Amino acid sequence: MKTYHELLKKLMIFRQERNWEKFHKPKDLAMAAAIEAAELMQEFLWQTEEEVKQKIKTDKERFADEIADTAVYLMLLADDLGIDFYNAIENKMKKNALKYPVEKCKGKATKYTDL
């Protein structure tokens, strides 16, 4: 299994070999990540839970590709902004733990401002 930094290095080399850095400005990477996430959402649009389960069984690779596309743009964006991806996730989880204490939100899909 590759580490995050090995994968990031591979992405950077891939991008450099194609001279794509000039296209990968923060605004564009953020937009690309959002577009790829929307493509993932499109796979679920108007589907019942049962249809989604079946679709995942028959074409899991399509979902994997859209998830990977989204993650790649986020990884590149984080690196370009000097943000440690893992630390950002860890820090956000700590903030969320404060916003969503277990005793107030367990089993609820309520926004923290309404708890």
Backbone as a printed PyTorch tensor [residue, N CA C, xyz], in Angstrom:
tensor([[[  0.8390,  -1.1840,   0.0000],
         [  0.0000,   0.0000,   0.0000],
         [  0.8850,   1.2490,   0.0000]],

        [[  0.5720,   2.1590,  -0.8830],
         [  1.3370,   3.4010,  -0.9760],
         [  0.9500,   4.3480,   0.1560]],

        [[  1.9270,   5.1360,   0.5720],
         [  1.6140,   6.1660,   1.5580],
         [  1.0330,   7.3770,   0.8300]],

        [[  0.4450,   8.2650,   1.5940],
         [ -0.1150,   9.4930,   1.0320],
         [  0.9540,  10.2670,   0.2730]],

        [[  2.1220,  10.4150,   0.8680],
         [  3.1800,  11.2190,   0.2450],
         [  3.7280,  10.5630,  -1.0230]],

        [[  3.7640,   9.2420,  -1.0580],
         [  4.1800,   8.5580,  -2.2880],
         [  3.1660,   8.8120,  -3.4070]],

        [[  1.8960,   8.7470,  -3.0530],
         [  0.8440,   8.9920,  -4.0330],
         [  0.8670,  10.4460,  -4.5060]],

        [[  1.0480,  11.3770,  -3.5740],
         [  1.1270,  12.7890,  -3.9280],
         [  2.3010,  13.0390,  -4.8690]],

        [[  3.4460,  12.4300,  -4.5820],
         [  4.6160,  12.5870,  -5.4500],
         [  4.3150,  12.0770,  -6.8590]],

        [[  3.6220,  10.9480,  -6.9480],
         [  3.2250,  10.4060,  -8.2400],
         [  2.3150,  11.3790,  -8.9930]],

        [[  1.3790,  11.9810,  -8.2810],
         [  0.4800,  12.9680,  -8.8910],
         [  1.2530,  14.1850,  -9.3880]],

        [[  2.2080,  14.6350,  -8.5910],
         [  3.0070,  15.8020,  -8.9670],
         [  3.8290,  15.5160, -10.2250]],

        [[  4.4240,  14.3420, -10.2890],
         [  5.2080,  13.9600, -11.4720],
         [  4.2980,  13.8710, -12.6920]],

        [[  3.1450,  13.2520, -12.5350],
         [  2.1700,  13.1410, -13.6180],
         [  1.8210,  14.5250, -14.1550]],

        [[  1.5460,  15.4460, -13.2360],
         [  1.1840,  16.8110, -13.6140],
         [  2.3620,  17.5330, -14.2860]],

        [[  3.5540,  17.3940, -13.7260],
         [  4.7350,  18.0620, -14.2870],
         [  5.0690,  17.5560, -15.6820]],

        [[  4.9750,  16.2470, -15.8840],
         [  5.2830,  15.6680, -17.1990],
         [  4.3730,  16.2370, -18.2910]],

        [[  3.1790,  16.6440, -17.9190],
         [  2.2090,  17.1680, -18.8760],
         [  2.1670,  18.6950, -18.9020]],

        [[  2.9940,  19.3070, -18.0580],
         [  3.0410,  20.7600, -17.9490],
         [  1.6590,  21.3430, -17.6360]],

        [[  0.9780,  20.7400, -16.6720],
         [ -0.3740,  21.1630, -16.3050],
         [ -0.4020,  22.1140, -15.1180]],

        [[  0.7650,  22.3640, -14.5120],
         [  0.7710,  23.2670, -13.3500],
         [  0.1450,  24.6110, -13.6850]],

        [[  0.3560,  25.0770, -14.9170],
         [ -0.1620,  26.3850, -15.3200],
         [ -1.6900,  26.4280, -15.3180]],

        [[ -2.3270,  25.2650, -15.4050],
         [ -3.7900,  25.2050, -15.3660],
         [ -4.3180,  24.9700, -13.9470]],

        [[ -3.4450,  24.5020, -13.0830],
         [ -3.8710,  24.0740, -11.7520],
         [ -3.7160,  25.1850, -10.7180]],

        [[ -4.4070,  26.2730, -10.9330],
         [ -4.4530,  27.3610,  -9.9500],
         [ -5.4810,  26.9750,  -8.8940]],

        [[ -5.3600,  27.5130,  -7.6810],
         [ -6.2870,  27.1190,  -6.6060],
         [ -7.7640,  27.1970,  -6.9950]],

        [[ -8.1560,  28.2680,  -7.6570],
         [ -9.5620,  28.4030,  -8.0820],
         [ -9.9670,  27.2500,  -8.9870]],

        [[ -9.1050,  26.9250,  -9.9310],
         [ -9.4230,  25.8790, -10.8920],
         [ -9.4340,  24.4940, -10.2630]],

        [[ -8.4980,  24.2460,  -9.3450],
         [ -8.4870,  22.9610,  -8.6480],
         [ -9.7270,  22.8030,  -7.7690]],

        [[-10.1300,  23.8800,  -7.1070],
         [-11.3370,  23.8270,  -6.2780],
         [-12.5650,  23.5670,  -7.1480]],

        [[-12.6310,  24.2370,  -8.2830],
         [-13.7520,  24.0270,  -9.1950],
         [-13.7460,  22.6080,  -9.7550]],

        [[-12.5770,  22.1150, -10.1170],
         [-12.4700,  20.7570, -10.6540],
         [-12.9150,  19.7280,  -9.6130]],

        [[-12.5130,  19.9290,  -8.3540],
         [-12.9240,  19.0080,  -7.2890],
         [-14.4440,  19.0220,  -7.1320]],

        [[-15.0330,  20.2110,  -7.1820],
         [-16.4890,  20.3250,  -7.0480],
         [-17.2060,  19.6690,  -8.2290]],

        [[-16.6650,  19.8370,  -9.4190],
         [-17.2590,  19.2350, -10.6090],
         [-17.1940,  17.7150, -10.5210]],

        [[-16.0490,  17.2000, -10.1040],
         [-15.9180,  15.7490,  -9.9690],
         [-16.8550,  15.2120,  -8.8810]],

        [[-16.9960,  15.9560,  -7.7940],
         [-17.9350,  15.5460,  -6.7440],
         [-19.3640,  15.5550,  -7.2870]],

        [[-19.6740,  16.5180,  -8.1380],
         [-21.0030,  16.5750,  -8.7600],
         [-21.2120,  15.3750,  -9.6900]],

        [[-20.1740,  14.9650, -10.3830],
         [-20.2810,  13.7870, -11.2410],
         [-20.5630,  12.5440, -10.4030]],

        [[-19.9680,  12.4740,  -9.2260],
         [-20.2530,  11.3750,  -8.3050],
         [-21.7190,  11.4360,  -7.8490]],

        [[-22.1780,  12.6200,  -7.5000],
         [-23.5750,  12.7820,  -7.0790],
         [-24.5330,  12.3920,  -8.1950]],

        [[-24.1530,  12.6940,  -9.4230],
         [-25.0130,  12.3710, -10.5540],
         [-25.2920,  10.8700, -10.6410]],

        [[-24.3390,  10.0620, -10.2130],
         [-24.5240,   8.6080, -10.2260],
         [-25.6700,   8.1710,  -9.3000]],

        [[-25.9950,   8.9930,  -8.3120],
         [-27.0440,   8.6590,  -7.3510],
         [-28.3760,   9.3360,  -7.6530]],

        [[-28.3470,  10.3410,  -8.5170],
         [-29.5280,  11.1580,  -8.7750],
         [-30.6940,  10.3210,  -9.2820]],

        [[-31.8400,  10.5100,  -8.6500],
         [-33.1140,   9.8860,  -9.0020],
         [-33.1080,   8.3740,  -8.8170]],

        [[-32.1400,   7.8510,  -8.1100],
         [-32.0600,   6.4060,  -7.8760],
         [-32.6450,   6.0640,  -6.5080]],

        [[-33.3260,   4.9400,  -6.4340],
         [-33.7750,   4.4460,  -5.1380],
         [-32.5750,   3.8090,  -4.4420]],

        [[-32.7100,   3.5420,  -3.1530],
         [-31.6200,   2.8730,  -2.4180],
         [-31.2790,   1.5410,  -3.0700]],

        [[-32.3000,   0.8150,  -3.4860],
         [-32.0860,  -0.4880,  -4.1070],
         [-31.3580,  -0.3470,  -5.4440]],

        [[-31.7480,   0.6490,  -6.2280],
         [-31.0800,   0.8930,  -7.5190],
         [-29.6170,   1.2790,  -7.3040]],

        [[-29.3550,   2.0800,  -6.2920],
         [-27.9840,   2.4760,  -5.9820],
         [-27.1560,   1.2560,  -5.6000]],

        [[-27.6950,   0.4130,  -4.7290],
         [-26.9690,  -0.8030,  -4.3240],
         [-26.6340,  -1.6650,  -5.5360]],

        [[-27.5860,  -1.8130,  -6.4300],
         [-27.3670,  -2.6290,  -7.6260],
         [-26.3230,  -1.9850,  -8.5380]],

        [[-26.4180,  -0.6840,  -8.6980],
         [-25.4780,   0.0370,  -9.5480],
         [-24.0510,  -0.0900,  -9.0110]],

        [[-23.9050,  -0.0030,  -7.6960],
         [-22.5810,  -0.1480,  -7.0850],
         [-22.0420,  -1.5510,  -7.3280]],

        [[-22.9080,  -2.5530,  -7.2040],
         [-22.4800,  -3.9360,  -7.4460],
         [-22.0050,  -4.1430,  -8.8780]],

        [[-22.7310,  -3.5660,  -9.8180],
         [-22.4230,  -3.8260, -11.2230],
         [-21.3560,  -2.8930, -11.8030]],

        [[-21.1740,  -1.7200, -11.2150],
         [-20.2160,  -0.7700, -11.7810],
         [-19.4770,   0.0120, -10.6970]],

        [[-18.8990,  -0.7170,  -9.7700],
         [-18.1710,  -0.0970,  -8.6680],
         [-17.0100,   0.7620,  -9.1660]],

        [[-16.4170,   0.3550, -10.2810],
         [-15.2710,   1.0980, -10.8190],
         [-15.6500,   2.5320, -11.1860]],

        [[-16.8600,   2.7390, -11.6800],
         [-17.3130,   4.0890, -12.0270],
         [-17.3120,   4.9760, -10.7850]],

        [[-17.8000,   4.4400,  -9.6680],
         [-17.8120,   5.1930,  -8.4130],
         [-16.3910,   5.4480,  -7.9350]],

        [[-15.5490,   4.4220,  -8.0420],
         [-14.1520,   4.5500,  -7.6260],
         [-13.4470,   5.6350,  -8.4360]],

        [[-13.7190,   5.6840,  -9.7270],
         [-13.0940,   6.6920, -10.5860],
         [-13.5050,   8.1030, -10.1820]],

        [[-14.7860,   8.3090,  -9.9210],
         [-15.2660,   9.6480,  -9.5460],
         [-14.7260,  10.0610,  -8.1730]],

        [[-14.6600,   9.1170,  -7.2500],
         [-14.0870,   9.4010,  -5.9320],
         [-12.6040,   9.7510,  -6.0810]],

        [[-11.8920,   8.9920,  -6.8970],
         [-10.4690,   9.2460,  -7.1180],
         [-10.2470,  10.6060,  -7.7710]],

        [[-11.0530,  10.9320,  -8.7780],
         [-10.9110,  12.2320,  -9.4330],
         [-11.0770,  13.3690,  -8.4290]],

        [[-12.0780,  13.2600,  -7.5840],
         [-12.3340,  14.2950,  -6.5750],
         [-11.1520,  14.3960,  -5.6110]],

        [[-10.6950,  13.2600,  -5.1230],
         [ -9.6020,  13.2330,  -4.1500],
         [ -8.3050,  13.7880,  -4.7490]],

        [[ -8.0330,  13.4630,  -6.0030],
         [ -6.8080,  13.9310,  -6.6600],
         [ -6.7660,  15.4540,  -6.6800]],

        [[ -7.8680,  16.0800,  -7.1010],
         [ -7.8850,  17.5420,  -7.1470],
         [ -7.7470,  18.1460,  -5.7560]],

        [[ -8.3440,  17.5270,  -4.7580],
         [ -8.2210,  18.0350,  -3.3890],
         [ -6.8000,  17.8700,  -2.8640]],

        [[ -6.1630,  16.7550,  -3.1930],
         [ -4.7740,  16.5400,  -2.7750],
         [ -3.8550,  17.5770,  -3.3990]],

        [[ -4.0240,  17.8190,  -4.6920],
         [ -3.1880,  18.8100,  -5.3740],
         [ -3.4410,  20.2090,  -4.8280]],

        [[ -4.6940,  20.5370,  -4.5970],
         [ -5.0420,  21.8460,  -4.0540],
         [ -4.4220,  22.0320,  -2.6730]],

        [[ -4.5790,  21.0560,  -1.8120],
         [ -4.0100,  21.1570,  -0.4660],
         [ -2.5000,  21.3490,  -0.5400]],

        [[ -1.8390,  20.5640,  -1.3660],
         [ -0.3860,  20.6820,  -1.4830],
         [  0.0150,  22.0540,  -2.0240]],

        [[ -0.6790,  22.5110,  -3.0520],
         [ -0.3610,  23.8260,  -3.6300],
         [ -0.5680,  24.9540,  -2.6230]],

        [[ -1.5130,  24.7890,  -1.7020],
         [ -1.7750,  25.8160,  -0.6870],
         [ -0.9110,  25.6460,   0.5630]],

        [[ -0.0620,  24.6100,   0.5630],
         [  0.7940,  24.3680,   1.7170],
         [  0.0290,  23.8060,   2.9050]],

        [[ -1.0520,  23.0890,   2.6200],
         [ -1.8810,  22.4950,   3.6750],
         [ -1.6020,  21.0040,   3.7250]],

        [[ -1.2750,  20.5180,   4.9100],
         [ -1.0940,  19.0910,   5.1060],
         [ -2.4750,  18.4570,   5.1440]],

        [[ -2.7750,  17.6540,   4.1540],
         [ -4.0930,  17.0490,   3.9790],
         [ -4.5290,  16.2810,   5.2200]],

        [[ -3.6530,  15.4310,   5.7310],
         [ -3.9900,  14.6210,   6.9150],
         [ -4.2100,  15.4900,   8.1440]],

        [[ -3.3330,  16.4760,   8.3570],
         [ -3.5060,  17.3690,   9.5070],
         [ -4.7980,  18.1630,   9.4000]],

        [[ -5.1380,  18.5750,   8.1960],
         [ -6.3840,  19.3260,   7.9910],
         [ -7.5810,  18.4690,   8.3970]],

        [[ -7.5510,  17.2030,   8.0170],
         [ -8.6500,  16.2980,   8.3780],
         [ -8.6860,  16.0710,   9.8850]],

        [[ -7.5320,  15.8300,  10.4790],
         [ -7.4580,  15.6350,  11.9360],
         [ -7.9930,  16.8530,  12.6840]],

        [[ -7.5490,  18.0510,  12.2690],
         [ -7.9930,  19.2840,  12.9280],
         [ -9.4910,  19.4910,  12.7610]],

        [[-10.0050,  19.1980,  11.5890],
         [-11.4470,  19.3550,  11.3440],
         [-12.2440,  18.3720,  12.1850]],

        [[-11.7330,  17.1670,  12.3510],
         [-12.4190,  16.1730,  13.1890],
         [-12.4840,  16.6410,  14.6430]],

        [[-11.4110,  17.2810,  15.1210],
         [-11.4110,  17.8180,  16.4840],
         [-12.4660,  18.9120,  16.6300]],

        [[-12.5450,  19.7980,  15.6340],
         [-13.5580,  20.8590,  15.6620],
         [-14.9630,  20.2590,  15.6260]],

        [[-15.1520,  19.2500,  14.7790],
         [-16.4690,  18.6100,  14.6870],
         [-16.8450,  17.8990,  15.9800]],

        [[-15.8700,  17.3350,  16.6670],
         [-16.1490,  16.6660,  17.9410],
         [-16.6870,  17.6710,  18.9630]],

        [[-16.1840,  18.9000,  18.9090],
         [-16.6810,  19.9430,  19.8040],
         [-18.0800,  20.4130,  19.3850]],

        [[-18.3040,  20.5140,  18.0890],
         [-19.6080,  20.9530,  17.5860],
         [-20.6850,  19.8920,  17.7730]],

        [[-20.2710,  18.6390,  17.6750],
         [-21.2110,  17.5210,  17.7200],
         [-20.8630,  16.5430,  18.8420]],

        [[-21.0530,  16.9590,  20.0920],
         [-20.7660,  16.0200,  21.1840],
         [-21.7120,  14.8150,  21.1110]],

        [[-21.1670,  13.6400,  21.3700],
         [-21.9250,  12.3950,  21.2490],
         [-23.2430,  12.4640,  22.0050]],

        [[-23.1880,  12.9760,  23.2240],
         [-24.3990,  12.9830,  24.0510],
         [-25.5170,  13.8640,  23.4850]],

        [[-25.1760,  14.7960,  22.6020],
         [-26.2050,  15.6680,  22.0160],
         [-26.6590,  15.2190,  20.6320]],

        [[-25.8070,  14.5280,  19.9070],
         [-26.1280,  14.2850,  18.5040],
         [-26.2330,  12.8220,  18.0950]],

        [[-25.9670,  11.9030,  18.9790],
         [-25.9720,  10.4860,  18.6140],
         [-27.3140,  10.0980,  17.9950]],

        [[-27.2450,   9.5690,  16.7930],
         [-28.4400,   9.1160,  16.0940],
         [-29.2610,  10.2290,  15.4720]],

        [[-28.7370,  11.4430,  15.4680],
         [-29.4610,  12.5870,  14.9100],
         [-28.6930,  13.1550,  13.7220]],

        [[-29.4280,  13.6500,  12.7520],
         [-28.8070,  14.3060,  11.5900],
         [-29.0910,  15.8030,  11.6690]],

        [[-28.9170,  16.3610,  12.8460],
         [-29.2290,  17.7630,  13.1160],
         [-27.9550,  18.5940,  13.0210]],

        [[-28.0460,  19.7620,  12.4020],
         [-26.8940,  20.6620,  12.3440],
         [-26.5420,  21.1200,  13.7520]],

        [[-25.2600,  21.3190,  13.9870],
         [-24.7840,  21.6690,  15.3280],
         [-25.4400,  22.9070,  15.8990]],

        [[-25.8380,  23.8350,  15.0580],
         [-26.4710,  25.0600,  15.5540],
         [-27.8770,  24.7920,  16.0810]],

        [[-28.4310,  23.6320,  15.7570],
         [-29.7740,  23.2880,  16.1980],
         [-29.8070,  22.2070,  17.2800]],

        [[-28.6450,  21.8260,  17.7850],
         [-28.6020,  20.7900,  18.8330],
         [-29.0180,  21.3530,  20.1780]]])
